[in-house]
Amino acid sequence: MLNQPKGLIPAALSNMGERFGFYVMMAILTLFLMSKFDLDATEAGALYSIFYCSIYILALVGGAIADKTKNYKGTIIAGLIVMSLGYALLAIPAIITTKYIALGALLVIAFGNGLFKGNLQAVVGQLYDNPKYAEKRDSGFQIFYMFINIGGCIAPFIAVWVRNTFVKMQGYAYHAELPGLCNRVLDGKEFDENLFLEYANQVSETEVNLETLKEFAQNYLDAFNTGFHYAFSVAIIAMLISLAIFLIFKKSLPTPGQKKAGAKMDAAEVRQSAKEIKQRILALMAVFGIVIFFWFSFHQNGLTLTMFAKDYTQLSLGGMQLSAEVFQSINPFVVVFLTPVVMMIFSALARKGKEPSTPAKIAIGMGIAASAYVVMAIASVSLPSQPSLDGNPVPEADKVTPMVLFAVYFILTIAELFISPLGLSFVSKVAPTHLQGLMQGCWLGATAIGNACLFLGALMYQNISLSATWGVFAIVCFISMGVMFAMVKWLERVTAA
């Protein structure tokens, strides 16, 4: 934290508020879609992929708007306002009556995010264009990234607490298996009556029997889904806090590409414009191509890994009952507490002259991500390919300990620390001066392509063995690691130019 530019912390706090709201939504989104609209894993995965892709692909639009208008701060403010509108739509049950309307609200959020995210990163990057802070760029982005995840630590718990509190106010208790079973009852599909009645009477203050079974199913689903809607409203508050922080401190932040009045382009910028822009853009595109496969694998945390938590994981630990969504808090929690450790390790290596370059760190991160899915593949060897076709849950004795997911999220987070904040730093360093917003948008665009492929994870999860599903993610990460290592020397030369 020492000797960082003064605008870093306000920018990080503004981003932290926005990310808190975002992670509140992402913690519950997949299970909300499945419960509210009676979707299977593949259908929910398709909507999830469209939304997650749109979030990042629209960052290209946001970057282009800011680069064209040179009004980065105004674009960031507009993004926060648009996101607030999208969350407000999601929070109103009477509006979100079909999956297409829900997708429309999500796309409003995605557009606002596109206006906000990449441009704020470009602003942070310009803080380090000052030679005084140039060597602090990697550590600055690591600090910025750590703040993003502070809100993410508690966001899943807040989302679950709001939903479960509303469910309790309606006279029920939370049960992970009941929404799916309730939908089967209302759809007239086959289900185990004894099991359903057992679960229903565990959560209901009044007795449920065969005569009141359908009435209970409808009432429980209504309570459960309305609780989800109210949880989305927490994100609105987070957006307004983020907006207030940005407005208060925006004068301490620079504007990318903006020069002081009367300043002339220096010789370094002339040389860059004439000789280096093509190489810099090619280097960036090469890295963007690699990280597609990381995000395709990593963002399964809100999709197939959340489904695995619901379907195959014992949701109890030391007598405490867990919700499938709370496993997503592991990632930001580990980011916050491991970022200082990783920074200290890199600093110690730097003092010895042995610190890996940013491209090498990204390659190492791909290998770490692959190892996480190797763990998942091994843990899933003895599990059935999917919950039984009659809609009944996997027997508790056949499920895995929650420590499997704790370990996997922990390993994936270490990989993230090697890739995401350092990738942002790499882009801010290599991007041509006049394309800062657009290149940050392209980094997010690469994330978008990975996210567009997320549905493939849900498709595999539902149709092939679990071990094979996780094996695919491990293989693509290992291949990406090899390709990245093969390009390291070239990328180092471009970065040093």
Secondary structure by P-SEA (a helix, b strand, c coil): ccccccaaaaaaaaaaaaaaaaaaaaacaaaaaaaaccccaaaaaaaaaaaaaaaaaaaaaaaaaaaaacaaaaaaaaaaaaaaaaaaaaacccccccaaaaaaaaaaaaaaaaacaaaaaaaaaacccccccccaaaaaaaaaaaaaacccccaaaaaaaaaaaaaaaacbbbbcccaaaaaaaaacccccaaaaaaaaaacccccccccaaaaaaaaaaaaaaaaaaaaaaaaaaaaaaaaaaaaaccccccccccccccccccaaaaaaacccaaaaaaaaaaaaaaaaaaaacccccccaaaaaaaccccccccccccccccccaaaaaaaaaaaaaaaaaaaaaaaacccccaaaaaaaaaaaaaaaaaaaaaaacccccccccccccccccccccaaaaaaaaaaaaaaaaacaaaaaaaaaaccccccaaaaaaaaaaaaaaaaaaaaaaaaaaacccaaaaaaaaaaaaaaaaaaaaaaaaaaaaaaac
